[in-house]
């Protein structure tokens, strides 16, 4: 969140420079023919003394086409140039062409009344400008041009200064202590991009401080127990004795961190511990915010319990965003990816330990099943998978985008259909995969039925439009292996 990863930022800058060079070359290529063809365009506009007539030849049409192309490419290049400037420079250069055009028009209209020649006569006739000494209707055109100029000038300034209102809103929110888990978006010129990065840095520091304040101290375990027993409908841990068990339908979430890329800095064991813990400090408040509680910390992950699957799913979407934000704040250290699995079922909560230290824990095989789902996450490249039991238990008015990704075999007699949430993906990719959902799911079902030829066609179709979709890629490679084995 603080800044974009250095390598990615350099890559984007290089791409920008390359695309700008290409655009400059294309603009020059489009402009050069205008030097030789522009005269044909002028010849096609013939003044008659009373008006103008158009006599376009083939060369005049070609000249017009090159003129439009050069103006479009030049306009794009000009807007890119403006985005690279500070606000003061951008304002100056954005109004300069309009001001020059306005000045030329006013100067011409002021003097056309006394000009001689067929062209001047045609202009006077078209604009109804009289040559009589007492006629001043040319000033009406100047007044109209001035009005249009002022309106356009006002519109340009409003557009160029629009990011200022966003900055004002963001700084007001930060001043009131209100934070955001996504990056602030300001837009505008390069100067505003720097302001945007600084505001996101402040926002992240606010959240880090808030997370530190929310961390429990020595009483954390006691507070955790209170959450457990509120969930179970009991008043305190004293109300349950060692060995007691409570059955309750619940949604369980398994969250794991894994290294996404190599670090430019080697961490000691102690540094690595604090580094992982800095991520988990982001996780715990979110679980609490979405009405869940942590059953146990698992080194580089947590096992959390929710009373409803919709709370668990909303929390998971927030966790994925929060981890992405956290990664952006780490420049030199390796980024961490998260994988999450969710299942809903009847859970047995039991009291373990001794009389001096009683601890409520999940006593169930749900942990083993969630770990198997996590293995599927790693294998096919999903961030969040959800069991069919959890999907079925959702409230009817709860909507989110997901797709069927296969069946997890629990034992020889039990199979668990699982689904991938598409909400964790970038917007553009998510929209494409939503449209291809039926094709993808048809491929999965064909694969499960060992109809590998049909499955291959379905996944080829998906990969044609979204080649970076890893689940489709993994299935496609498995199908190729199966077809080779049966050949």
Secondary structure, DSSP 8 states (H G I E B T S, - for coil): --S--HHHHHHHHHHHHHHHHHHHHHHHHHHHHHHHHHHHHHHHEEE-SSSEEE---HHHHHHHHHHHHHHHHHHHHHHHHHHTS-HHHHHHHHHHHHHHHHHHHHHHHHHTTT--SHHHHHHHHHHT----TT--THHHHHHHHHHHHHHHHHHHHHHHHHHHHHHHHHHHHHHTT---SS-----SSHHHHHHHHHHHHHHHHHHHHHHHHHS--TTHHHHHHHHHHHHHT-S-GGGS-TT-EEEEEEEEEEEEEEE-S--SS---HHHHHHHHHHHHHHHHHHHHHTTEEEEEE-SSEEEEEESSHHHHHHHHHHHHHHHHHHHHT-SSS--EEEEEEEEEEEEEEEEEE-SSSEEEEE-STHHHHHHHHHHHHHHHT-SEEEEHHHHHTS-TT----EEEEEEEE-SSS-EEEEEEESTTS-HHHHHHHHHTHHHHHHHHHHHHTT-HHHHHHHHHHHHHH-TT-HHHHHHHHHHHHHHHHH-
